[in-house]
Amino acid sequence: MSTQARVNVSISPLKLGSVKKKPKGWRPLITPQRFRRAVQFGFAAFIAYVTFVHVSVGETGETITASPEAFCPFGGVESIWRFVTSGGKTLPHTHLSNMALGAAFLVTAFFARSAFCGWVCPLGFLQDMTTKFSRFLQKRVPGVRSLVGTVRERGARLAVIDRPLRLLKYALLVWSVTGAAYYGVMVFRDYDPWAALLTIAELTFSFGLLVLIVLVVASLFVERPWCRYACPLGAIGGLVAAAGPVYLKREDAYCKGCAVCDKACPMGINIHTADTIKSPDCTGCLECVDICPRHGALELKVGMPVVGK
């Protein structure tokens, strides 16, 4: 029988299995999810500022402004082969900062469950806010709820293709990295919605802009469609995270099978029937832990479980 080394990260003096009670009266201003949103907003605001300065000032004369693409970890992943084989050179549109951020991204993914995707990525934040806007409209605009419900109902009939469709991001990862190594340019850049978002102020049309529009519209009906199906950075981050020591554990003895964790998961991961959750699709957002109504039913742990779901 295999053994598992587990260390409980969240130690609570409350009785395991007891119902989490919402505080009455004054509520804390800082909660894990509010802090996560603040971090996401902070990084998005920083990238927006860098983009604005870069577009408005440019690189004329003695003035050289930082390119927002210099802060993209995936540029470092794409440049690995050229960096190694050329003695330190990077691909066009990338810098040494991309290499440093790429390495930091992989380390973070290993030790913190792809926290970059769930806590930092501005494109993920854009999808989250679009989904929240959709929920806002569903509550306040007549007919929107039925429209979203109809689209989701028809989409549920295609659920059989959900799992194979999630493999698309791994194919894009292989194509992006091997294409960059072979051709010496970022072959994925023209189709990348993140690159299109960074250059949207330049008012130029690209296939990446079309992808960006599609994913924003899709986010009105499906949470994080880009992250689920097409993001190559999330693909490599998820694979690294799945091999890491941090994971979610569902204790069946305390879980009541309400499945609210499944509904809260922006990546559509089946949590309430799983034992160990180490899915490569997990972004480490911890929304499932936050919404779980039972103490000890779902917790973040450190160890090396043999089997994960």
Sequence and secondary structure as in RCSB ss.txt:
>XXXX:A:sequence
MSTQARVNVSISPLKLGSVKKKPKGWRPLITPQRFRRAVQFGFAAFIAYVTFVHVSVGETGETITASPEAFCPFG
GVESIWRFVTSGGKTLPHTHLSNMALGAAFLVTAFFARSAFCGWVCPLGFLQDMTTKFSRFLQKRVPGVRSLVGT
VRERGARLAVIDRPLRLLKYALLVWSVTGAAYYGVMVFRDYDPWAALLTIAELTFSFGLLVLIVLVVASLFVERP
WCRYACPLGAIGGLVAAAGPVYLKREDAYCKGCAVCDKACPMGINIHTADTIKSPDCTGCLECVDICPRHGALEL
KVGMPVVGK
>XXXX:A:secstr
     EEES   SS TT B    SSS  S  HHHHHHHHHHHHHHHHHHHHHHHHHH S TT     GGGG HHH
HHHTHHHHHHTTS   TT  HHHHHHHHHHHHHHHHHTSHIIIII HHHHHHHHHHHHHHHHHHHSTTHHHHHHH
HHHHHHTTGGGHHHHHTHHHHHHHHHHHHHHHHSS TTGGG HHHHHHTGGGT   HHHHHHHHHHHHTTTSSSH
HHHHT HHHHHHHHHHHTSSEEEEE TTT     HHHHH TT    TT SEE  TT     HHHHH SBTTSEEE
EEE  S   
